[in-house]
Each structure stands twice: as structure tokens, then as C-alpha cells.
């Protein structure tokens, strides 16, 4: 009896401690009017605004961009429709007479949209890097630089602040992330994509507006929940005349998932379709990139443990699937894919990303020159190719086709150290260059492809 009372008291204590340290379920960016920062550093008066413009007219002209915030509640609904409308309208207005480079970031576990959240600073760093490369690339082609636009999608990824106990919130926050993907996220992403599609219809073949979406950790889970079905459908609906095979199209231009907590089984259809096709044209761009750290304890340990419990009574079987690249069948065991995170299932891995011997280049002219080499290497991809990025190397596995639009990439610990880590300079440079490869302008694409000659699948 005494032991039972002690256990009951301990449970009450832990519950009270957890509840006492709960983060507020609130909207952080309630002001929807535009606030202008006159430097590359955010000002205090703009902290709570859902729309911010950064414009540094001194030495950081490449740091000029529009940044919007859209927030979701714990049931996956937008906190405020007015906030959604204001951000989407501002981006639409920005697109009138301008080409845009739109990048969306969905944060993960232990983060939110509060002004002090460090994921916001990392995202702003990435936007600055994109603006810098865009300015230099456009000058080479004598085109006006595209306006850089960022959209930060926030939710209550951090629900408890008490150390140690906060680790117990993973599965509860995983459920919330899936709700966001299934309920409200799809609408926001679709409306942002529509801005690009509207430009496509107006200036056919000449539109330079591009859209990239990044989901980090549980944010990647939310993004995949929203976009898995469109990605599957669009793999079949290629950019080619009816009945002909062409380039695979995705949602927007590129989706990047960093340490997503999704099972290999959930990714099976996309992997199977990509493996069965086996070859891609030189014009094929990256469509989806899954980046998983080899040392991510959440996807490597937490995720499999929970999946084993929730799939305990499911029936599973072994499947033969055809891999056209290696021209033989592969055995896929559902009992393994059902409990293994996508980034840790070897048969679905297409690439390995590791650090290069050289430090990332800072010189702008060298950055542009190196980017051209990286882009050419993507076009000329061959078995076991190693594509040099700025500070990292992307190495293809021997069972994946060249220019595979779905990159399932295991990442060296020196680039992503743990589940939430996304701040490494080499990683940001890789993401930046991958976005620019997928978001190339028609003039750039035509010029570089003509340099490497006509390619056959």
C-alpha cells in the first residue's frame, strides 16, 4: 500500500512539474502590418510582426528580403486567418512585376515562433546566403535578381521547458505535427505554390519565380504529411506530352526534409517509383531531398521504439521490387521498414553527404564559379559520382540512378550533429546550392545545359 501511495505521489509531482513548465499555447506574431528593419539585424519594434522587411542600404544589399510568419495551433489550424491572408497577399503583391525566390521553413520539436527562437536566426542566415548567390548569378546572366522571400511556419514544437521531462513530449508533439500537416499546412503551401503557378501561366517558359520548402525534424513530418500525396501524383504527371516520359515534377520546385520522423514504409511508394524508372534526363532537377544525420538519436532510437509499440499487431510481409538501375529485384521487409525511419534504411538511401577537405569558400566570384561546377556535375551524374558542394560532398550510392529526383541522404555527423541541428555553415551552403539548382532560371538552365551538350537518359 505504501509503495502504491509513493508511486501515486510521484506521478502527481511529475505531472504538476510538467504542467507548471508548459509553454503557452499562443500566437506570437499577432501584428499583421508590415514592419521595416533598416538593417540586417531585426529591430525590437518588429519582433511581434507577422510581416517584416529587411533592407540594408549600406554594405549588405544582398541581405534584403521579405519575411512572413504564419502560426498553427495544437489542432493544426491556423491561429489567425487574418495572419494567413496578410502574408499570402504581401507575397502576391511582391510578385507583381518581380520574380521571387520563395523559401518556406517549418521548424521542429522544441521550437516555436517566439522572437528568441534560434531557428529563426538560422532561417534568416539561409535567406541572406540565397540573396547573396542570387545577386551574383543574376549579374552573370544580366538578369535582375529575384526578390528573396521567406515564410516561417510556427507551431508549439516546445510544449514543456523542464529539462529531461521535455524529452518525454516527443510522441505527443509528433501527433501535433501530423495534425498540422493533415489540417492546415497543405492550404498554406498550396496558396504559396499558386503564386508561382500564376506566374507560369502568364509568362509561359520565362517565369523565374521558384518555391522551396524546408521541414526540420517534426516540421519535416508535418510537411510530408501535407505533401506525400501530391508528390506521388506528380511523379506520374511528368513534364512531357501525354504518353511520353519526361522530367519528374514535384511540389513547388524543391522539398527538403531534415531528420524527418517518418517511417521507411511511409516513403515506400515514392522510393519504388523512382527505383523502377531507373534513369532520368539531364534536365531533371532535385524534387525531394531527405537529409538524416547518422547520429540523430530521435530517428535512430526514439522513433523505432515507439513504432514497435504502435505496430505490434500489424501483419507484414516481404516484397520484391524491381530496381532498374541495377537491373534486379530487391527484397524489402515490411517488418523493418515499418519501424525504421526513412533516413536509416539502407536500401532506400540514394546518397551520402559528408564534409569536404576544404573550408567553405567566402569569395563571391569563387562561389559563383564553384556553383556552376556543382550544377554541371549534377547534370553529368554517373555511378558513384561525387558532387562537390561548398564545404561538402554528395556521394551517390551504386543502386541509385543519376539525377534521381528523390534524394534520400544519410548525413555525416560533422554536418548535422543531432536531431535539431541545422545551423552548420556547410549544411546551409549545401541547402542553398540545392535550392538554386532546383530553382535555376530558364536562361541559366539553357546556358549550362548547352555547355555540357545534349544528354540522353
C-alpha positions as CSV (number, residue, x, y, z in Angstrom):
1,X,0.0,0.0,0.0
2,X,2.8,2.4,0.9
3,X,4.5,1.7,-2.4
4,X,1.3,2.4,-4.3
5,X,1.0,5.8,-2.5
6,X,4.6,6.7,-3.3
7,X,4.1,5.9,-6.9
8,X,0.8,7.9,-7.0
9,X,2.5,10.9,-5.3
10,X,5.5,10.8,-7.7
11,X,3.1,10.8,-10.7
12,X,1.2,13.8,-9.3
13,X,4.5,15.6,-8.7
14,X,5.8,14.9,-12.2
15,X,2.5,16.0,-13.7
16,X,2.5,19.2,-11.7
17,X,6.1,19.9,-12.6
18,X,5.3,19.4,-16.3
19,X,2.2,21.5,-16.2
20,X,4.0,24.2,-14.3
21,X,6.6,24.4,-17.1
22,X,4.2,24.3,-20.1
23,X,4.9,26.8,-22.8
24,X,1.9,29.0,-23.7
25,X,-0.4,28.0,-26.5
26,X,-0.4,31.3,-28.2
27,X,0.2,33.3,-31.3
28,X,3.5,35.2,-31.1
29,X,3.1,37.4,-34.3
30,X,-0.3,39.0,-33.8
31,X,0.5,42.3,-35.6
32,X,-0.1,41.8,-39.4
33,X,1.0,45.1,-40.8
34,X,4.5,45.3,-42.4
35,X,7.4,46.4,-40.2
36,X,10.6,47.5,-41.9
37,X,14.0,46.8,-40.4
38,X,16.6,49.3,-41.7
39,X,19.5,46.9,-41.1
40,X,20.3,43.2,-41.4
41,X,19.5,42.9,-37.7
42,X,15.9,42.7,-36.6
43,X,14.7,45.7,-34.5
44,X,12.8,45.4,-31.2
45,X,9.7,47.1,-32.7
46,X,9.4,44.5,-35.4
47,X,9.6,41.4,-33.1
48,X,5.9,40.7,-32.9
49,X,5.0,41.5,-36.5
50,X,4.0,38.7,-38.9
51,X,5.4,40.7,-41.8
52,X,8.9,42.1,-41.8
53,X,11.1,43.6,-44.5
54,X,14.8,43.7,-44.1
55,X,16.5,46.3,-46.2
56,X,20.1,47.3,-45.5
57,X,21.1,50.0,-48.0
58,X,24.8,50.1,-46.9
59,X,27.1,47.1,-47.3
60,X,24.6,44.3,-47.1
61,X,22.4,44.8,-50.1
62,X,22.1,41.1,-50.6
63,X,20.5,40.8,-47.2
64,X,17.3,42.5,-48.4
65,X,14.3,40.2,-48.2
66,X,10.7,39.9,-47.1
67,X,9.9,37.6,-44.1
68,X,6.5,36.4,-43.1
69,X,5.3,34.3,-40.2
70,X,2.3,32.0,-40.2
71,X,1.4,30.1,-37.0
72,X,-0.7,27.0,-36.3
73,X,-2.4,25.8,-33.1
74,X,-2.2,22.4,-31.5
75,X,-5.1,21.1,-33.6
76,X,-3.4,22.0,-36.8
77,X,-5.5,25.1,-37.6
78,X,-4.1,28.5,-38.5
79,X,-4.1,30.6,-35.3
80,X,-5.5,33.6,-37.2
81,X,-6.9,33.7,-40.8
82,X,-6.0,37.4,-40.9
83,X,-2.3,36.5,-40.5
84,X,-2.5,33.9,-43.3
85,X,-4.2,36.4,-45.6
86,X,-1.8,39.2,-44.8
87,X,1.3,37.1,-45.5
88,X,0.0,35.5,-48.7
89,X,-1.2,38.9,-50.0
90,X,2.1,40.5,-49.3
91,X,3.9,37.8,-51.2
92,X,1.4,38.0,-54.1
93,X,1.9,41.8,-54.2
94,X,5.7,41.3,-54.2
95,X,5.3,39.0,-57.2
96,X,3.6,41.7,-59.3
97,X,6.3,42.9,-61.7
98,X,9.0,40.9,-59.9
99,X,10.3,37.3,-59.9
100,X,10.6,35.7,-56.5
101,X,12.8,33.2,-54.8
102,X,10.4,31.9,-52.0
103,X,11.7,29.7,-49.3
104,X,9.4,28.2,-46.6
105,X,10.8,26.9,-43.3
106,X,8.8,24.7,-40.9
107,X,10.6,24.2,-37.5
108,X,10.5,21.1,-35.5
109,X,10.5,19.8,-31.9
110,X,11.5,22.1,-29.1
111,X,11.0,25.2,-31.2
112,X,8.3,27.8,-31.9
113,X,7.7,31.3,-33.5
114,X,8.9,33.3,-30.4
115,X,11.3,36.1,-31.3
116,X,14.1,34.5,-29.3
117,X,13.9,31.1,-31.1
118,X,17.2,30.3,-32.6
119,X,15.7,28.6,-35.7
120,X,14.5,32.0,-36.9
121,X,18.1,33.2,-36.9
122,X,19.3,30.2,-38.8
123,X,16.5,30.7,-41.4
124,X,17.4,34.3,-41.8
125,X,21.0,33.3,-42.3
126,X,19.9,31.0,-45.1
127,X,17.8,33.7,-46.7
128,X,20.9,36.0,-46.7
129,X,23.0,33.3,-48.3
130,X,20.4,32.8,-51.0
131,X,20.2,36.5,-51.7
132,X,23.9,36.7,-52.0
133,X,24.2,33.9,-54.5
134,X,21.2,35.1,-56.5
135,X,22.6,38.6,-56.8
136,X,25.9,37.3,-58.2
137,X,24.3,34.7,-60.5
138,X,21.9,37.1,-62.0
139,X,24.7,39.6,-62.7
140,X,26.4,36.9,-64.8
141,X,23.3,36.5,-66.9
142,X,22.4,40.2,-67.0
143,X,19.1,39.5,-65.3
144,X,17.5,41.4,-62.5
145,X,18.0,39.5,-59.2
146,X,14.9,37.7,-58.0
147,X,13.4,39.1,-54.8
148,X,14.1,36.8,-51.8
149,X,11.0,35.9,-49.7
150,X,11.0,33.8,-46.6
151,X,8.0,32.3,-44.8
152,X,8.5,30.9,-41.3
153,X,5.7,28.5,-40.3
154,X,5.5,28.2,-36.5
155,X,3.7,25.9,-34.1
156,X,4.1,24.8,-30.5
157,X,7.0,22.4,-31.0
158,X,8.2,23.0,-27.5
159,X,5.4,22.3,-25.0
160,X,7.4,21.8,-21.8
161,X,10.5,23.7,-20.7
162,X,11.6,21.4,-17.8
163,X,14.9,19.7,-18.7
164,X,14.8,15.9,-19.1
165,X,11.0,15.9,-18.8
166,X,10.8,17.8,-22.1
167,X,12.2,14.7,-23.8
168,X,9.0,12.8,-22.9
169,X,7.0,15.2,-25.2
170,X,8.3,13.7,-28.4
171,X,5.4,11.4,-29.3
172,X,2.8,14.0,-28.2
173,X,4.4,16.6,-30.4
174,X,4.8,14.1,-33.2
175,X,1.0,13.7,-33.2
176,X,0.6,17.5,-33.3
177,X,3.0,17.8,-36.3
178,X,1.0,15.2,-38.2
179,X,-2.2,17.1,-37.4
180,X,-0.7,20.3,-38.8
181,X,0.3,18.5,-42.0
182,X,-3.2,16.9,-42.4
183,X,-5.2,20.0,-41.4
184,X,-3.9,23.5,-42.1
185,X,-0.4,23.3,-43.6
186,X,-1.5,21.9,-47.0
187,X,-3.7,25.0,-47.7
188,X,-0.9,27.5,-46.9
189,X,1.7,25.6,-49.0
190,X,-0.8,25.3,-51.9
191,X,-1.6,29.0,-51.8
192,X,2.1,29.9,-51.9
193,X,2.6,27.5,-54.8
194,X,-0.3,29.1,-56.6
195,X,1.7,32.3,-56.8
196,X,4.3,30.5,-58.7
197,X,1.8,28.7,-60.9
198,X,0.0,32.0,-61.7
199,X,3.4,33.4,-62.9
200,X,3.9,30.2,-65.0
201,X,0.6,30.8,-66.8
202,X,1.3,34.5,-67.5
203,X,4.8,34.2,-68.8
204,X,5.0,30.6,-70.1
205,X,8.5,29.3,-70.2
206,X,10.0,32.5,-68.9
207,X,8.9,32.5,-65.3
208,X,11.8,32.8,-62.9
209,X,9.7,32.6,-59.6
210,X,10.6,29.5,-57.6
211,X,9.4,27.9,-54.4
212,X,11.4,25.7,-51.9
213,X,10.0,24.2,-48.7
214,X,12.2,23.0,-45.8
215,X,10.9,21.0,-42.9
216,X,13.2,20.4,-39.9
217,X,12.6,17.3,-37.6
218,X,8.9,17.2,-36.7
219,X,8.5,20.0,-39.1
220,X,9.6,17.6,-41.8
221,X,7.0,15.2,-40.6
222,X,4.3,17.9,-41.0
223,X,5.5,18.8,-44.5
224,X,5.5,15.2,-45.6
225,X,2.0,14.6,-44.1
226,X,0.8,17.5,-46.3
227,X,2.7,16.8,-49.5
228,X,3.1,13.0,-49.7
229,X,0.1,12.5,-52.0
230,X,0.9,15.4,-54.3
231,X,4.4,14.2,-54.7
232,X,3.2,10.7,-55.6
233,X,0.7,12.0,-58.2
234,X,3.2,14.4,-59.8
235,X,5.8,11.7,-60.2
236,X,3.4,10.2,-62.8
237,X,2.3,13.6,-64.2
238,X,5.7,14.5,-65.7
239,X,6.7,17.5,-67.8
240,X,6.1,15.8,-71.2
241,X,3.4,15.2,-73.8
242,X,0.8,12.6,-72.9
243,X,2.2,9.1,-73.2
244,X,5.8,10.3,-73.2
245,X,8.3,10.2,-70.4
246,X,9.7,13.5,-69.2
247,X,11.1,15.2,-66.1
248,X,9.5,14.4,-62.8
249,X,7.9,17.5,-61.2
250,X,7.3,18.0,-57.5
251,X,5.5,20.4,-55.3
252,X,6.8,23.9,-55.9
253,X,10.4,23.3,-57.0
254,X,12.0,21.5,-54.1
255,X,11.0,20.0,-50.7
256,X,13.8,19.4,-48.2
257,X,13.2,17.3,-45.0
258,X,15.9,17.4,-42.4
259,X,15.7,14.4,-39.9
260,X,12.0,13.8,-40.6
261,X,10.3,11.3,-38.3
262,X,8.6,9.3,-41.0
263,X,9.0,5.5,-41.5
264,X,10.6,4.0,-44.5
265,X,7.3,2.3,-45.1
266,X,5.6,5.7,-45.5
267,X,8.2,6.6,-48.1
268,X,8.0,3.2,-49.9
269,X,5.8,4.3,-52.8
270,X,8.0,7.2,-53.8
271,X,11.1,5.1,-53.5
272,X,9.6,2.2,-55.5
273,X,8.5,4.5,-58.3
274,X,12.0,6.2,-58.5
275,X,13.8,2.8,-58.5
276,X,11.5,1.3,-61.1
277,X,12.1,4.2,-63.6
278,X,15.9,3.8,-63.3
279,X,17.1,6.7,-65.4
280,X,16.5,10.5,-65.8
281,X,17.2,13.2,-68.3
282,X,20.0,15.7,-67.9
283,X,17.3,18.4,-67.4
284,X,15.9,16.6,-64.3
285,X,16.2,18.7,-61.1
286,X,16.0,17.6,-57.5
287,X,12.4,17.4,-56.3
288,X,12.7,16.0,-52.8
289,X,15.7,15.7,-50.5
290,X,15.6,13.8,-47.3
291,X,18.6,14.6,-45.1
292,X,19.1,12.4,-42.0
293,X,22.1,12.6,-39.6
294,X,23.8,9.3,-39.0
295,X,23.9,10.2,-35.2
296,X,20.3,11.5,-34.9
297,X,19.1,9.8,-31.7
298,X,15.5,10.7,-32.3
299,X,15.1,9.0,-35.7
300,X,17.5,6.2,-34.7
301,X,16.2,5.3,-31.2
302,X,13.0,7.2,-30.1
303,X,11.2,6.6,-33.4
304,X,11.8,2.9,-33.8
305,X,10.9,2.2,-30.1
306,X,7.6,4.0,-30.5
307,X,6.8,2.4,-33.8
308,X,7.3,-1.1,-32.4
309,X,4.7,-0.4,-29.8
310,X,2.1,1.1,-32.2
311,X,2.6,-1.5,-34.9
312,X,2.7,-4.5,-32.6
313,X,-0.4,-6.3,-34.0
314,X,0.1,-5.4,-37.7
315,X,0.7,-8.0,-40.4
316,X,3.8,-7.5,-42.5
317,X,5.4,-9.3,-45.4
318,X,8.5,-9.3,-47.7
319,X,8.2,-7.6,-51.0
320,X,10.2,-8.0,-54.3
321,X,10.7,-4.7,-56.0
322,X,12.4,-4.0,-59.3
323,X,15.4,-1.7,-59.3
324,X,16.0,-0.6,-62.9
325,X,19.4,0.9,-62.1
326,X,21.0,-2.4,-61.0
327,X,18.5,-4.5,-63.1
328,X,17.5,-6.9,-60.4
329,X,14.9,-7.3,-57.6
330,X,15.5,-6.1,-54.1
331,X,13.8,-7.7,-51.0
332,X,12.0,-5.1,-48.9
333,X,10.9,-6.4,-45.5
334,X,7.9,-4.5,-44.2
335,X,8.6,-5.6,-40.6
336,X,11.8,-3.5,-40.9
337,X,10.5,-0.5,-43.0
338,X,7.5,-0.2,-40.7
339,X,9.7,0.6,-37.6
340,X,12.8,2.3,-39.3
341,X,13.0,6.0,-40.0
342,X,13.4,6.7,-43.7
343,X,17.0,8.0,-43.3
344,X,18.2,4.8,-41.7
345,X,17.0,2.2,-44.2
346,X,20.0,1.4,-46.4
347,X,18.0,0.1,-49.5
348,X,16.2,3.4,-49.8
349,X,19.4,5.5,-49.4
350,X,20.5,7.2,-52.6
351,X,23.3,9.4,-51.4
352,X,25.8,10.1,-48.6
353,X,26.7,13.7,-47.6
354,X,30.0,14.4,-45.9
355,X,32.4,17.2,-45.3
356,X,34.9,18.2,-48.0
357,X,38.6,18.6,-47.1
358,X,38.4,22.3,-47.9
359,X,36.7,25.0,-45.9
360,X,33.6,26.7,-47.4
361,X,34.6,29.4,-49.9
362,X,33.8,33.0,-49.0
363,X,34.9,34.9,-52.1
364,X,31.8,35.7,-54.2
365,X,33.4,35.2,-57.6
366,X,34.7,31.8,-56.4
367,X,31.3,30.9,-55.0
368,X,29.7,31.5,-58.4
369,X,32.4,29.6,-60.3
370,X,32.0,26.6,-57.8
371,X,28.2,26.7,-58.1
372,X,28.5,26.3,-61.9
373,X,30.8,23.3,-61.4
374,X,28.3,21.8,-58.9
375,X,25.4,22.2,-61.3
376,X,27.3,20.7,-64.2
377,X,28.2,17.8,-62.0
378,X,24.5,17.2,-61.2
379,X,23.7,17.2,-64.9
380,X,26.6,14.8,-65.8
381,X,25.8,12.5,-62.8
382,X,27.3,9.0,-63.2
383,X,27.5,5.9,-60.9
384,X,29.2,6.6,-57.6
385,X,29.6,10.2,-58.6
386,X,30.8,12.7,-56.0
387,X,29.3,16.2,-56.4
388,X,31.3,18.9,-54.8
389,X,29.3,21.5,-52.9
390,X,30.7,24.4,-51.0
391,X,32.1,22.6,-48.0
392,X,30.5,19.2,-48.5
393,X,30.5,16.3,-50.9
394,X,27.3,14.5,-52.1
395,X,28.2,10.9,-53.0
396,X,25.7,8.7,-54.9
397,X,25.2,5.0,-53.9
398,X,25.7,2.3,-56.5
399,X,22.0,1.3,-56.5
400,X,20.5,4.8,-57.3
401,X,20.1,6.3,-60.7
402,X,21.8,9.5,-61.7
403,X,19.8,12.7,-61.2
404,X,17.3,10.7,-59.1
405,X,14.7,13.4,-58.2
406,X,14.2,11.9,-54.7
407,X,17.5,12.1,-52.7
408,X,17.4,10.0,-49.5
409,X,20.7,11.1,-48.0
410,X,22.5,10.0,-44.9
411,X,24.5,12.9,-43.5
412,X,27.8,12.8,-41.7
413,X,27.7,13.9,-38.0
414,X,30.0,16.8,-38.8
415,X,27.3,18.4,-40.8
416,X,24.2,17.5,-38.7
417,X,25.2,16.6,-35.2
418,X,21.8,15.7,-33.7
419,X,18.1,15.9,-34.3
420,X,17.5,19.6,-34.2
421,X,20.9,20.8,-35.6
422,X,20.5,22.8,-38.8
423,X,23.0,25.6,-38.1
424,X,26.2,24.2,-39.6
425,X,27.6,26.5,-42.2
426,X,28.5,23.7,-44.6
427,X,24.9,22.3,-44.3
428,X,23.4,25.7,-45.0
429,X,25.7,26.1,-48.0
430,X,24.5,22.7,-49.3
431,X,20.9,23.6,-48.8
432,X,21.4,26.9,-50.5
433,X,23.0,25.4,-53.6
434,X,20.5,22.6,-53.8
435,X,17.7,25.2,-53.8
436,X,19.5,27.1,-56.5
437,X,19.9,24.0,-58.7
438,X,16.2,23.2,-58.4
439,X,15.3,26.9,-58.8
440,X,17.5,27.7,-61.8
441,X,16.2,30.4,-64.2
442,X,15.4,29.4,-67.8
443,X,18.4,31.4,-69.1
444,X,20.8,29.7,-66.6
445,X,19.5,26.2,-67.3
446,X,19.7,26.6,-71.1
447,X,23.2,28.1,-70.9
448,X,24.7,25.4,-68.6
449,X,23.0,22.5,-70.4
450,X,24.3,23.7,-73.7
451,X,27.8,23.7,-72.3
452,X,27.6,20.1,-71.3
453,X,25.9,19.0,-74.6
454,X,22.8,17.1,-75.3
455,X,22.2,14.3,-72.8
456,X,20.2,11.1,-73.1
457,X,18.7,9.2,-70.2
